[in-house]
Amino acid sequence: MITNGFTYIAFLMFIAGGMLALQKYTKWKIFDIVPPLVWIYVLNMVFCTIGMYDSEGCSTAYSSLKNNLLYAMIFVMLLRCDFRKLAKLSGRMIAIFLGCSVTLAIGFIVLYPLFMNSMGGGEKSWAAVAALYASWVGGSANMAAMQDALPVDPGAYSCALALDTVCYSVWIALLLLAVKIAPKWDKATKADTSKLQAVAEAANKEVADEKKKASAGDWIFLIGISLLVSALSQNVGASANAALKSVGLGMFDKGTITTVFVTILGLICAMTPMGKLPAVEELSNVYLYAVVSLLASTATVVDLINAPMWVVYGFIILAIHVVLMFLLSKLFKWDLCMVSTASLANIGGSASAPIVASAYDPSYAGIGVLMGVLGAAIGNFFGLGMGAILNWMSGLLG
């Protein structure tokens, strides 16, 4: 058992760094199937299950750091999300992305009553499902961001992560295989690709203009400002919660208010020179791995018993997503290239979407990146909205 708080944090970061180093230097194929983030989560779950983190020192360190790092992560992550960049996508590309978000949401909502009890009960599952949906709009960081905004059960969160990993791995493979049938899809939908290359060139230029090398000063400033924003946001959240309670609006709890505040602040700062600072993506990833490690240290392997039904839930959602996107594509003449890119931008984020886009044409990679940026910007709001719907359904059906 680890009894010292500092040793606990040091061990968590060692595991995270060790997994990333193994991926980078060994090139093991297993990391292509199960990414390091999942290994980090599972290993910490195992250590939690055997009681390694069951001490007052670990609990104190967890309570002191988790939310502080979480809100810093949200702020830094959103500094990439300058809405002015998204104009490069054109209204058509944004519509395709939002079409994917909405069709996925329909699957989440329609199927939830059927799977609610088999996923560990509505009381434990609805918040984790909403967190998962936030991830399927903008990536893993959005899923972590929902941890304090919603009452996410650690066990249900681990099952949602298992669903995310399995479905994502299969989905990206299927989307790459679908490249061969793109002509048939485009013929059936009478797809309009006349302006695609122009959009791709504008998007690639926007992405290329951002590539800068970070200095030590950039890192120190970003760390300092993100931690200060985290502290400020939590004070605002607590004060706003107290004020709302006094007028009978206590349903807006501190975590939700703080998440909304830091999200809006991050999006505003993204349009200032702060949004152009290098190292933003790298620091947000450091925070993400730290937060996920902390979350995993409170979950147990026993919770994964429910994971098979979660995975079934995920695959049926994807099936509904495909059918509805095909119907929308026939209606609006959307091509498979952009539909696939938007779908993976939702489910995998800006790191994954360029993979599928480049399979059609290397010059389309920038479109995938910007679609992922859009998802990161709106994922928290969509996750909170999904949480409100599923919480209402859970109470109605429970």
Wavefront OBJ file of the C-alpha trace (Angstrom):
o trace
v 0.000 0.000 0.000
v 1.121 3.536 -0.825
v 0.572 5.738 2.233
v 2.294 8.962 1.175
v 0.412 11.416 -1.071
v 3.458 12.537 -3.009
v 4.534 8.936 -3.637
v 1.005 8.231 -4.906
v 1.145 11.087 -7.447
v 4.696 10.199 -8.462
v 3.686 6.573 -9.069
v 0.648 7.574 -11.158
v 2.752 9.824 -13.385
v 5.449 7.160 -13.671
v 2.877 4.668 -15.000
v 1.535 7.245 -17.481
v 4.991 8.209 -18.672
v 6.101 4.593 -18.824
v 3.223 3.593 -21.096
v 3.858 6.524 -23.435
v 7.583 5.722 -23.534
v 6.847 2.081 -24.354
v 4.626 3.158 -27.236
v 7.218 5.584 -28.592
v 10.368 3.494 -28.275
v 9.207 -0.110 -28.655
v 6.690 0.459 -31.508
v 4.670 -2.491 -30.160
v 1.604 -3.162 -32.325
v -0.538 -3.699 -29.232
v -0.617 0.085 -28.748
v -2.248 0.460 -32.177
v -5.119 -1.685 -30.916
v -5.297 -0.541 -27.284
v -3.842 2.973 -26.832
v -1.657 3.944 -23.848
v -4.492 5.908 -22.223
v -6.471 2.688 -21.791
v -3.461 0.758 -20.442
v -2.920 3.539 -17.913
v -6.532 3.297 -16.811
v -6.585 -0.499 -16.565
v -3.279 -0.747 -14.687
v -4.414 1.806 -12.121
v -7.727 -0.028 -11.756
v -5.791 -3.206 -10.973
v -3.693 -1.408 -8.362
v -6.856 0.111 -6.863
v -8.512 -3.327 -6.735
v -5.627 -4.851 -4.761
v -5.706 -1.938 -2.301
v -2.493 -0.156 -3.274
v -4.156 3.274 -3.140
v -6.405 2.627 -0.138
v -4.889 5.094 2.323
v -5.649 8.495 3.805
v -2.583 9.985 2.118
v -3.758 8.885 -1.348
v -7.291 10.094 -0.692
v -6.047 13.514 0.431
v -3.783 13.907 -2.602
v -6.610 12.835 -4.938
v -9.036 15.352 -3.439
v -6.442 18.125 -3.624
v -5.453 17.592 -7.246
v -8.220 16.029 -9.333
v -10.538 19.010 -9.865
v -7.699 21.537 -9.895
v -5.991 19.730 -12.785
v -9.292 18.929 -14.509
v -10.303 22.576 -14.949
v -6.769 23.547 -15.972
v -6.958 20.821 -18.644
v -10.298 22.074 -19.976
v -8.981 25.624 -20.263
v -5.765 24.676 -22.070
v -7.570 22.220 -24.366
v -9.974 24.928 -25.507
v -7.223 27.411 -26.367
v -6.944 25.552 -29.693
v -10.595 26.240 -30.451
v -10.650 29.630 -32.139
v -14.017 29.766 -33.905
v -12.521 32.059 -36.545
v -10.411 29.115 -37.772
v -13.542 27.048 -38.257
v -14.713 29.429 -40.976
v -12.169 27.624 -43.157
v -14.413 24.549 -43.045
v -17.376 26.217 -44.789
v -20.967 25.803 -43.665
v -21.269 22.501 -45.506
v -18.436 20.856 -43.542
v -19.782 22.127 -40.236
v -23.231 20.790 -41.172
v -21.755 17.340 -41.893
v -19.955 17.357 -38.539
v -23.089 18.401 -36.640
v -25.091 15.814 -38.583
v -22.776 13.151 -37.165
v -23.155 14.590 -33.646
v -26.951 14.593 -33.867
v -27.269 11.095 -35.354
v -25.003 9.719 -32.625
v -27.134 11.525 -30.031
v -30.276 9.885 -31.403
v -28.677 6.465 -30.947
v -27.616 7.291 -27.380
v -31.091 8.492 -26.407
v -33.244 5.898 -28.202
v -31.252 2.910 -26.956
v -30.648 4.095 -23.394
v -33.975 2.833 -21.945
v -33.237 -0.637 -23.369
v -29.732 -0.852 -21.883
v -30.095 1.252 -18.742
v -30.476 -1.579 -16.256
v -27.987 -3.931 -17.911
v -25.263 -1.263 -17.671
v -25.321 -1.132 -13.885
v -28.576 0.708 -13.290
v -29.778 4.134 -14.336
v -28.509 5.799 -11.165
v -24.935 4.763 -11.949
v -24.953 4.804 -15.716
v -26.664 7.927 -17.060
v -23.865 10.351 -16.163
v -21.167 8.060 -17.565
v -23.173 7.653 -20.800
v -23.407 11.445 -21.087
v -19.647 11.695 -20.492
v -19.120 9.118 -23.224
v -21.290 11.148 -25.615
v -19.167 14.235 -24.858
v -16.163 12.124 -25.879
v -17.951 11.050 -29.074
v -18.416 14.695 -30.003
v -14.907 15.937 -29.306
v -12.514 13.360 -27.861
v -11.225 11.914 -24.591
v -10.590 15.266 -22.909
v -14.310 16.092 -23.093
v -15.093 12.777 -21.393
v -12.724 13.636 -18.552
v -14.220 17.129 -18.340
v -17.641 15.656 -17.506
v -16.246 13.971 -14.384
v -17.002 16.888 -12.073
v -19.798 18.465 -14.094
v -21.894 15.289 -13.738
v -22.093 12.682 -10.932
v -20.076 10.093 -12.867
v -19.608 6.805 -11.015
v -15.974 5.562 -11.300
v -17.102 2.030 -12.163
v -19.487 3.194 -14.867
v -16.759 5.491 -16.203
v -14.405 2.527 -16.623
v -17.104 0.658 -18.566
v -17.689 3.691 -20.770
v -13.957 3.856 -21.438
v -13.964 0.163 -22.412
v -16.824 0.864 -24.858
v -14.964 3.856 -26.254
v -11.773 1.865 -26.842
v -13.375 -1.169 -28.473
v -15.811 0.769 -30.659
v -13.206 3.321 -31.719
v -10.699 0.624 -32.741
v -13.280 -1.192 -34.848
v -14.781 2.008 -36.228
v -11.548 3.462 -37.568
v -10.793 0.143 -39.290
v -14.254 0.073 -40.899
v -13.978 3.679 -42.065
v -10.632 2.942 -43.715
v -12.122 -0.121 -45.419
v -15.061 2.004 -46.589
v -12.725 4.067 -48.803
v -13.163 1.380 -51.482
v -16.930 1.828 -51.590
v -16.815 5.645 -51.696
v -17.702 5.801 -55.430
v -20.846 3.732 -54.815
v -21.873 5.885 -51.823
v -21.234 9.112 -53.741
v -23.189 7.839 -56.748
v -26.121 6.780 -54.574
v -26.187 10.132 -52.760
v -25.334 12.223 -55.869
v -22.570 13.803 -53.791
v -21.334 17.294 -54.526
v -17.522 17.518 -54.155
v -16.981 20.549 -56.383
v -15.568 22.822 -53.641
v -13.818 20.175 -51.553
v -10.274 20.907 -52.733
v -10.606 24.633 -52.039
v -11.740 23.914 -48.478
v -8.874 21.454 -48.017
v -6.265 23.996 -49.106
v -7.641 26.666 -46.742
v -7.776 24.208 -43.824
v -4.232 22.947 -44.424
v -2.896 26.490 -44.501
v -4.590 27.252 -41.177
v -3.067 24.151 -39.560
v 0.396 24.769 -41.024
v 0.454 28.382 -39.788
v 0.103 27.171 -36.182
v 3.214 24.969 -36.066
v 5.698 26.636 -33.724
v 8.288 25.379 -31.282
v 7.505 26.076 -27.630
v 10.054 27.656 -25.309
v 10.428 27.125 -21.569
v 8.713 30.480 -21.087
v 5.674 29.298 -23.077
v 5.360 26.211 -20.894
v 5.736 28.108 -17.625
v 3.230 30.784 -18.668
v 0.663 28.217 -19.821
v 0.990 26.161 -16.644
v 0.708 29.263 -14.492
v -2.293 30.773 -16.277
v -4.146 27.433 -16.498
v -3.757 26.732 -12.768
v -4.842 30.289 -11.923
v -7.895 29.935 -14.183
v -8.714 26.629 -12.466
v -8.650 28.299 -9.046
v -10.667 31.306 -10.251
v -13.267 29.119 -11.990
v -13.873 27.004 -8.906
v -14.379 30.136 -6.792
v -16.836 31.467 -9.385
v -18.617 28.095 -9.475
v -18.988 27.979 -5.683
v -20.216 31.578 -5.468
v -22.677 31.156 -8.349
v -23.979 27.911 -6.873
v -24.618 29.590 -3.516
v -26.404 32.495 -5.219
v -28.580 30.178 -7.315
v -29.479 28.059 -4.273
v -30.763 31.165 -2.530
v -33.310 31.689 -5.323
v -34.347 28.037 -5.596
v -32.070 27.000 -8.471
v -29.893 24.531 -6.602
v -30.064 22.031 -9.456
v -27.193 23.941 -11.081
v -24.451 22.492 -8.909
v -20.914 23.817 -8.423
v -19.322 21.326 -10.821
v -21.682 22.122 -13.694
v -21.356 25.886 -13.259
v -17.566 25.675 -13.005
v -17.311 23.532 -16.151
v -19.496 25.931 -18.138
v -17.565 28.957 -16.881
v -14.102 27.555 -17.656
v -15.324 26.333 -21.062
v -16.625 29.772 -22.042
v -13.475 31.437 -20.697
v -11.281 29.050 -22.700
v -13.212 29.720 -25.908
v -12.920 33.491 -25.384
v -9.177 33.307 -24.686
v -8.734 31.143 -27.804
v -9.561 34.233 -29.885
v -6.814 36.279 -28.219
v -3.019 35.997 -28.739
v -3.075 33.398 -25.957
v -4.680 30.981 -28.404
v -1.604 31.115 -30.618
v 0.847 30.021 -27.926
v 2.751 26.823 -28.760
v 2.678 23.802 -26.415
v -1.098 24.106 -25.913
v -1.795 20.625 -27.269
v 1.144 19.076 -25.416
v 0.190 20.585 -22.053
v -3.467 19.613 -22.445
v -2.298 16.023 -23.016
v -0.116 16.132 -19.886
v -3.129 17.259 -17.875
v -5.329 14.634 -19.540
v -3.024 11.755 -18.606
v -2.731 13.059 -15.053
v -6.511 13.403 -14.646
v -7.264 9.983 -16.163
v -4.645 8.381 -13.906
v -6.284 9.957 -10.859
v -9.756 8.833 -11.953
v -8.576 5.273 -12.580
v -7.033 5.073 -9.121
v -10.540 5.182 -7.596
v -12.124 2.449 -9.782
v -11.885 -1.330 -9.468
v -11.592 -4.112 -12.054
v -14.802 -5.640 -10.681
v -16.739 -2.790 -12.299
v -15.796 -4.061 -15.781
v -18.231 -6.976 -15.414
v -20.845 -4.732 -17.059
v -18.554 -3.749 -19.952
v -19.872 -6.306 -22.531
v -23.340 -4.747 -22.500
v -21.784 -1.292 -22.803
v -19.899 -2.434 -25.913
v -23.088 -3.850 -27.462
v -24.767 -0.517 -26.738
v -21.950 1.293 -28.542
v -22.037 -0.845 -31.681
v -25.811 -0.479 -32.071
v -25.409 3.301 -31.727
v -22.872 3.188 -34.566
v -25.288 1.162 -36.723
v -28.012 3.777 -36.213
v -25.458 6.479 -36.960
v -24.578 4.916 -40.339
v -28.194 4.535 -41.450
v -29.157 8.080 -40.493
v -26.017 9.591 -42.042
v -26.740 7.785 -45.315
v -30.252 9.246 -45.355
v -28.906 12.728 -44.622
v -26.274 12.262 -47.334
v -28.964 11.449 -49.898
v -30.895 14.516 -48.807
v -27.970 16.965 -48.823
v -25.620 15.239 -51.323
v -22.810 14.590 -48.811
v -19.814 12.532 -49.953
v -18.431 9.557 -48.004
v -15.000 11.146 -47.584
v -16.302 14.060 -45.524
v -18.926 11.957 -43.736
v -16.230 9.492 -42.633
v -13.887 12.322 -41.606
v -16.631 14.038 -39.603
v -17.661 10.760 -37.977
v -14.129 10.046 -36.784
v -13.643 13.689 -35.767
v -16.626 13.178 -33.446
v -15.626 9.794 -32.064
v -11.840 10.102 -32.112
v -11.067 13.819 -32.100
v -8.590 15.937 -34.048
v -5.776 13.389 -33.713
v -7.733 10.670 -35.514
v -9.837 12.414 -38.146
v -6.859 13.250 -40.434
v -6.117 9.518 -40.727
v -9.345 8.810 -42.574
v -9.289 12.098 -44.498
v -5.745 11.353 -45.739
v -6.825 7.896 -46.915
v -8.907 9.682 -49.568
v -6.422 12.451 -50.326
v -3.416 13.633 -48.246
v -4.443 17.231 -48.824
v -7.654 16.673 -46.824
v -5.826 16.173 -43.488
v -6.370 19.771 -42.380
v -10.140 19.384 -42.681
v -9.996 16.518 -40.202
v -7.959 18.580 -37.739
v -10.363 21.526 -37.832
v -13.396 19.265 -37.476
v -11.770 17.803 -34.360
v -11.222 21.332 -33.032
v -14.921 22.056 -33.517
v -15.785 18.917 -31.533
v -13.500 19.916 -28.665
v -15.167 23.341 -28.539
v -18.745 22.099 -28.324
v -18.261 18.686 -26.669
v -18.742 19.920 -23.088
v -22.017 21.680 -23.924
v -23.329 18.649 -25.819
v -22.311 16.359 -22.951
v -24.170 18.508 -20.405
v -27.234 18.541 -22.645
v -27.121 14.765 -23.019
v -26.733 14.448 -19.251
v -29.896 16.487 -18.664
v -31.881 14.322 -21.107
v -30.621 10.982 -19.762
v -31.065 12.058 -16.135
v -34.690 12.939 -16.904
v -35.202 9.608 -18.682
v -33.535 7.707 -15.847
v -35.869 9.291 -13.291
v -38.891 8.681 -15.509
v -38.071 5.016 -16.136
v -36.532 4.202 -12.767
l 1 2 3 4 5 6 7 8 9 10 11 12 13 14 15 16 17 18 19 20 21 22 23 24 25 26 27 28 29 30 31 32 33 34 35 36 37 38 39 40 41 42 43 44 45 46 47 48 49 50 51 52 53 54 55 56 57 58 59 60 61 62 63 64 65 66 67 68 69 70 71 72 73 74 75 76 77 78 79 80 81 82 83 84 85 86 87 88 89 90 91 92 93 94 95 96 97 98 99 100 101 102 103 104 105 106 107 108 109 110 111 112 113 114 115 116 117 118 119 120 121 122 123 124 125 126 127 128 129 130 131 132 133 134 135 136 137 138 139 140 141 142 143 144 145 146 147 148 149 150 151 152 153 154 155 156 157 158 159 160 161 162 163 164 165 166 167 168 169 170 171 172 173 174 175 176 177 178 179 180 181 182 183 184 185 186 187 188 189 190 191 192 193 194 195 196 197 198 199 200 201 202 203 204 205 206 207 208 209 210 211 212 213 214 215 216 217 218 219 220 221 222 223 224 225 226 227 228 229 230 231 232 233 234 235 236 237 238 239 240 241 242 243 244 245 246 247 248 249 250 251 252 253 254 255 256 257 258 259 260 261 262 263 264 265 266 267 268 269 270 271 272 273 274 275 276 277 278 279 280 281 282 283 284 285 286 287 288 289 290 291 292 293 294 295 296 297 298 299 300 301 302 303 304 305 306 307 308 309 310 311 312 313 314 315 316 317 318 319 320 321 322 323 324 325 326 327 328 329 330 331 332 333 334 335 336 337 338 339 340 341 342 343 344 345 346 347 348 349 350 351 352 353 354 355 356 357 358 359 360 361 362 363 364 365 366 367 368 369 370 371 372 373 374 375 376 377 378 379 380 381 382 383 384 385 386 387 388 389 390 391 392 393 394 395 396 397 398
